[in-house]
Amino acid sequence: MRLGYARVNQETHCLSPLTTTLDDFRRVHFLVGDELAAAASSSGQEVVGLMKNAELSGFVKAAEKRGATTVPLLSAWALPAGPISRQALVELRDGLVAAVRDAGQLDGVFLALHGAMGSHEMDEPEAWITEELRAALPDIPIVTAFDLHGLLTSRLMAACEVPVAYRTNPHRDHPKIGARCAELLADRVEGWTPHVAWRSLPMILGGGSTVDLLNPMRGVFRQLDRMEKRPGVRSVSLFMCHLWNHNPDLGWSTVAVCDTPELAEAIAEEIAEFAWSVRHEQPPEFHTADSAIAEARGARFRRATGCVTMVDASDVVGAGAPGDNTALIRALYERGHGLDTLACVRDAQVATELLDRLGEDVEVEVGARLTHSPGGPLAVRGRVIQGDSNSPFGNRVTLDCGHLKLVVTEQAPLPIKPDFYNSVGLSTWKADVVVVKNFFHYRWYFLAQNRLSLYVKTQGITDFDAVRERVQFTDPVWPFQPVEDWRPADARRRKVET
Ligand SMILES: [Zn+2]
């Protein structure tokens, strides 16, 4: 049994003014053939800088255990950012189809997608990529893995034979999902017939209420685990969608993969009811910049034994924002005296111009060049204390502006790990306040030193309200409208006669 494996992954923020090109994939992760096989092997680094093991290494390990020969095709991963160009999508498709052509006889393929890829130049890029792969391989099984922030649509469901989503948020089960897909694919090659059913819910929830470790989602995900133990149930998935996607059918969805069509329908329906029942759980209120500063000031003991992290919730680079919003850093710079603060901002021009002015005192305006930011660019005065040109974020300089130390980067800054600041000589232990631009994943890496997390909303493209302004929903969607019954929207979205 020869099983191919491939990945195309990016989470797209439809409000970002930036276009994602093939270079954005190549800069992070783009592998084919032997290089991909080495990365996905047990001793490899699957996605350097992001993850040692993800779906593909999980898939390879489990498939080989089943006696399969695994065949690397193509793997491309870009960081969350703006809509993807048509050119990049065509090149990714061409690369994938060429790899399939060169792979020789295949009995099945595992494809890892994100599910929230978007483009202004092409509708539903992942449905298209799946259709193109199917056209190149008309007669063999394909199993597809998704991030649970993916969006299922009738077109994507028609293109996907067996869809499976992550079960954790923050995501940490990529290898497990890859392994499950290997089992399903191997069974499929050996003659098992999957029956798949799904439901689409006209609801979205803010990020704060979708963590799998906390209620209400803890109960929902446990229910999924229990359902999968029932005889005949092979996989149950809940998709909670990426909020800043402009598809008019944006919302949650459920999928069941079972041994019989009746069971699949019943399970997809049951988990849909369960998910719908938690829709009233809205995320906690976020801080304003000033209330967060006041709270950090009061947290003396916590600051003395570690740091207070402030999540710049209106400029979450981890959700695709460019990272150049200045509202929170302005408040910390102008009104956060006495709090030793580490922060970052994207500004390609400043990061480049100050590179050869190490040690000099400078006055510059930073940020707010790509997206609207309340107050516009921030004028700061400080000394250039660090600079390098080949950081993971491109050109990078660090300014010492008194109580604020500001890292200015050419590309979107992503301080998920303390090393983002530590690597330029700043101590996250000694700081009072550390600004991050990521909703949840940073909490894991900052576990030892983070004494208090404050979520700060200013005004930016990763605000929950931004969804309502941008998406032209076809149906009334909770919580923007009061929706009593999810079934009418589901029937229309799935094109089911009622
Ligand atoms: Zn996700």
Boltz pocket constraint, residues with backbone or C-beta under 6 A from the ligand:
constraints:
  - pocket:
      binder: B
      contacts: [[A, 147], [A, 148], [A, 149], [A, 171]]
      max_distance: 6.0
